[in-house]
Amino acid sequence: MNNIGKLCECNCGEFAKPGNKFINGHNNRGKSIRELGHKKDCNCPVCKSSRGELKKENHPMYGKHHSEETIVKMSVAKSGKKYSVEHIINISIGRKNFLKENPEKHNFYVDGSCCNGKYPSYHINFTEEFRQKIRERDNHICQLCKLTEDKFDEKLSVHHIHYDEETNDCSNFDDFISLCRSCHGVTSVGNRAYWENKLTCSID
């Protein structure tokens, strides 16, 4: 039985469930706030955001942070999920604009700049052959979400537990761990001390 429906009518390029015209939540894409029936002075979060009233200290999440447990749950939920090209481009543009306004949020922000304008280079011993040995040690399983490598369209990432990409000579396998792309991203932007301790304990 074919469980794939027709292409979503919002033109996102993804397939809706059989019998549905849209993917859940896509039926209002491209419509303005007025077309959705909202009044000019509507105070719902969507309207406030469209008027620019929820920036910085006015945003309900301003100064707050998700717990590490919540971040892991979000990562697991996204693992293996495929996005349309349009969605990926929009995420990229939004991320770039955010970092342009908030450079201190960049993963490689140090002393007023993002690693002096360049990304850290890896030690010469951090080869694909070495990374493959780490994946094999971990049985090709992401050590956070526990999904196997065959669930993804790519090999697992090999993460430097101590964030020492440039100086670690790869002599100690316990300094590295296999993570999927989603979980690897979480460990890069979260509380690094927390992740260093948690991932070290995972190896032990």
ZAGUBA-370674 format. One line per 8 residues: for each residue x, y, z of C-alpha. Coordinates in pm, 1 decimal. Last residue first. Example, Ala and Ser with C-alpha at 12.3 -4.5 7.8 and 13.67 -1.06 7.14 Angstrom:
1367.0 -106.0 714.0 | 1230.0 -450.0 780.0
END
This chain:
3397.2 583.6 3071.8 | 3312.8 709.6 2722.1 | 2970.8 833.9 2833.0 | 3127.8 995.6 3143.2 | 3350.6 1203.1 2912.1 | 3039.6 1296.2 2714.4 | 2858.4 1427.8 3022.5 | 3159.1 1619.6 3160.0
3245.5 1788.1 2830.3 | 2877.8 1852.2 2763.7 | 2827.2 2037.3 3092.3 | 3147.4 2239.1 3052.6 | 3041.6 2329.2 2698.4 | 2702.0 2468.4 2799.6 | 2522.1 2460.7 2464.9 | 2625.4 2578.8 2118.3
2866.2 2306.8 2006.0 | 2711.0 2015.1 2195.6 | 2374.7 2082.8 2029.5 | 2529.5 2085.6 1681.3 | 2685.8 1745.8 1737.8 | 2344.5 1616.1 1846.6 | 2190.9 1721.7 1514.2 | 2481.0 1600.6 1297.7
2487.4 1257.7 1461.2 | 2749.8 1198.3 1728.9 | 3052.3 968.9 1764.2 | 3295.0 1042.9 2050.0 | 3652.3 1159.9 2086.9 | 3897.1 1226.4 2371.6 | 3879.5 859.2 2473.3 | 4066.5 765.1 2153.8
4386.0 918.4 2295.8 | 4666.9 987.0 2045.8 | 4444.2 1206.8 1829.2 | 4698.7 1492.6 1823.0 | 4465.9 1732.2 2008.3 | 4593.9 2087.1 1954.1 | 4373.9 2243.4 1683.3 | 4044.7 2070.6 1760.1
4066.4 2110.7 2138.6 | 3693.4 2121.3 2220.6 | 3742.2 1874.1 2509.1 | 3502.9 1610.5 2374.0 | 3627.4 1652.9 2016.0 | 3328.7 1519.6 1819.4 | 3336.6 1265.6 1537.6 | 3038.5 1319.7 1309.2
2831.2 1021.3 1201.6 | 2839.2 928.6 834.0 | 2571.5 1062.4 603.5 | 2220.1 993.5 477.2 | 2102.3 911.7 828.7 | 1921.2 621.4 991.9 | 2206.8 390.9 883.3 | 2429.9 562.3 1139.7
2235.3 417.0 1431.0 | 2023.6 630.8 1663.2 | 2135.9 637.5 2027.3 | 2030.3 1004.8 2078.2 | 2351.4 1090.1 2262.7 | 2620.1 834.0 2168.7 | 2520.8 833.7 1803.2 | 2568.7 469.5 1700.6
2817.6 345.1 1439.4 | 2931.7 67.9 1677.7 | 3101.1 329.8 1901.1 | 3444.4 174.3 1838.8 | 3360.3 161.6 1468.0 | 3274.5 531.3 1464.2 | 3602.1 611.9 1642.8 | 3800.5 402.5 1391.7
3624.5 583.9 1106.0 | 3737.8 917.4 1248.7 | 4101.2 799.5 1240.4 | 4075.6 692.0 875.1 | 3903.1 1020.0 789.4 | 4201.6 1202.1 935.0 | 4244.4 1398.3 1257.8 | 4621.1 1340.3 1258.5
4689.4 1677.9 1090.5 | 4521.9 1858.2 1379.9 | 4207.4 2045.2 1280.4 | 4180.1 2412.0 1190.0 | 3972.2 2654.6 1396.8 | 3737.1 2875.1 1192.8 | 3860.1 3215.8 1082.8 | 3771.3 3581.8 1148.2
3992.8 3631.2 1449.7 | 3833.2 3326.8 1616.8 | 3489.9 3488.0 1581.8 | 3559.2 3831.6 1725.0 | 3540.6 4031.5 2047.7 | 3760.7 3817.4 2267.8 | 3653.6 3478.2 2130.4 | 3339.6 3388.0 1934.6
3378.8 3044.0 1776.6 | 3027.4 2910.0 1837.7 | 2873.5 3248.4 1746.8 | 2645.0 3399.0 2012.3 | 2883.7 3693.6 2066.2 | 2817.5 3796.7 1705.7 | 2455.9 3895.8 1790.6 | 2323.0 4115.1 1507.0
2528.5 3942.1 1236.0 | 2474.2 3612.1 1415.7 | 2095.2 3650.3 1384.8 | 2116.4 3747.6 1017.4 | 2332.6 3443.8 943.0 | 2095.6 3211.4 1131.7 | 1790.1 3347.6 951.2 | 1958.2 3305.4 611.2
2061.1 2948.8 691.3 | 1716.9 2854.5 825.5 | 1553.7 2999.8 513.0 | 1792.3 2804.6 287.8 | 1716.6 2480.0 473.9 | 1341.0 2539.9 441.8 | 1366.5 2604.0 68.0 | 1575.3 2288.7 18.6
1302.4 2086.7 193.5 | 1383.3 1935.1 531.2 | 1451.9 1572.8 623.0 | 1423.8 1455.1 981.9 | 1682.7 1194.1 1082.7 | 1735.4 1351.6 1424.1 | 1497.3 1641.9 1483.6 | 1313.0 1482.7 1777.5
1643.1 1362.1 1925.9 | 1783.1 1715.6 1914.5 | 1474.5 1863.9 2075.9 | 1495.3 1603.7 2354.1 | 1864.9 1683.4 2402.8 | 1789.6 2055.6 2427.7 | 1511.1 1987.0 2677.9 | 1750.5 1791.9 2902.1
2010.5 2069.3 2875.2 | 1747.6 2310.9 3004.8 | 1623.7 2572.9 2759.9 | 1748.5 2920.7 2833.6 | 1589.0 3242.0 2957.3 | 1719.4 3597.7 2925.6 | 1454.3 3682.0 2664.6 | 1220.1 3384.4 2616.0
899.0 3593.7 2628.5 | 1052.0 3843.4 2380.8 | 1023.3 4204.3 2493.3 | 1385.0 4211.4 2617.5 | 1517.9 4129.5 2267.8 | 1254.4 4170.1 1997.2 | 889.1 4086.2 2051.0 | 727.2 4407.2 1923.8
855.0 4382.8 1566.1 | 509.5 4426.4 1414.6 | 516.3 4070.8 1275.0 | 616.1 3946.7 1621.4 | 323.4 4119.9 1785.5 | 90.0 3972.1 1523.7 | 217.1 3617.3 1581.3 | 221.4 3657.5 1960.7
-150.0 3758.1 1967.5 | -218.3 4124.0 2045.7 | -440.8 4207.4 1746.2 | -444.3 4582.6 1673.0 | -484.6 4543.3 1296.3 | -728.2 4255.7 1330.9 | -633.5 3896.7 1254.5 | -851.1 3712.0 1001.5
-585.3 3492.3 838.1 | -585.7 3717.1 531.8 | -498.9 4007.7 762.1 | -193.9 3826.5 902.1 | -72.3 3766.1 547.3 | -92.1 3430.8 378.5 | 221.7 3267.9 236.1 | 186.0 2956.5 447.7
-157.5 2913.7 602.3 | -215.8 2552.9 491.5 | 135.1 2447.3 594.8 | 58.2 2362.5 959.3 | 8.5 1988.3 902.3 | 130.1 1907.3 551.6 | -129.7 2020.5 302.1 | -386.5 1872.6 62.5
-451.8 1567.6 278.2 | -590.5 1232.0 158.7 | -258.6 1050.4 191.4 | -23.0 1249.7 418.1 | 140.1 1552.3 255.9 | 457.2 1524.9 47.3 | 730.2 1790.1 50.8 | 817.6 2040.4 -225.4
719.9 2346.0 -20.6 | 463.3 2439.7 -286.4 | 189.9 2525.4 -30.4 | -19.5 2257.4 -203.5 | 177.9 1974.3 -38.0 | 271.8 1715.0 -298.6 | 28.6 1424.8 -305.1 | 21.7 1140.9 -54.3
277.9 874.4 24.2 | 153.1 568.4 213.9 | 128.8 346.6 -95.3 | 0.0 0.0 0.0
END
